[in-house]
């Protein structure tokens, strides 16, 4: 097997225009019933094909079957009322009318296992499947039942662990939990966040990953980022805890951010999925720009632990932009691999 630097996407890719409205979060589906189910899986095949043709080495489903990375999972659980919503502040940044936890949350059946089987059938290579992290799930809801963010998160971790074990059993190689909330609620991360995440990832029999970012390029996030100062040192609080945890991989934001690269050194021993593709602009990175990010990262982590990745999901981008960025990511990783004699 080739020893070159591996590449992966953080999670989502844009959906085809016949499936959902393009360049929009929470875009409504254009189809329904059996047609919708078929169309979602057709879109997944295209997403996989795009990654393979670009030369990406860890393949995801591009989240083609989900409307949103958190809510689609929660919709499959019982105990949450999606009709009578309440307004809360999400990640201390923006208000949204969110579903309400009204009873004990449970998973009646598997949520993504059929999707994972389909993804498994599409490539013999490594596959990654993403799930929302417990803290981020809590931060997307109003809780009228547990009255404790930690308790609700633990209940979600139990559910996520059941789901993740099932995904691993059908051949998923890496299960990634998305925890953008880890970049905001540092006391909670320390008190119960990492512990709860580890519980979600317990005894999977495959690798586990966590993705922590500064969010999509939406207005509320851009405003928040502008107020974070010259250097973004949020990861400094979280990485030492993750380094001590059972989580195998950490996906983080790098290119065009103000994250000091040296913070990667805090993740000693972990695989580092280095964000070398900006998802908040339409400019296509050159392979040299991607290689340069990986080169900088290699000053602080062993190259055997470095993966080239995107800063975050690419769902809000135009399809052709995302595709060009996939090619740039793979080409940049190849360039750096050659440079250090891995190819
Ligand atoms: Zn992200």
Boltz pocket constraint, residues with backbone or C-beta under 6 A from the ligand:
constraints:
  - pocket:
      binder: B
      contacts: [[A, 10], [A, 180], [A, 211], [A, 212], [A, 213], [A, 214], [A, 215], [A, 216], [A, 311], [A, 312], [A, 313]]
      max_distance: 6.0
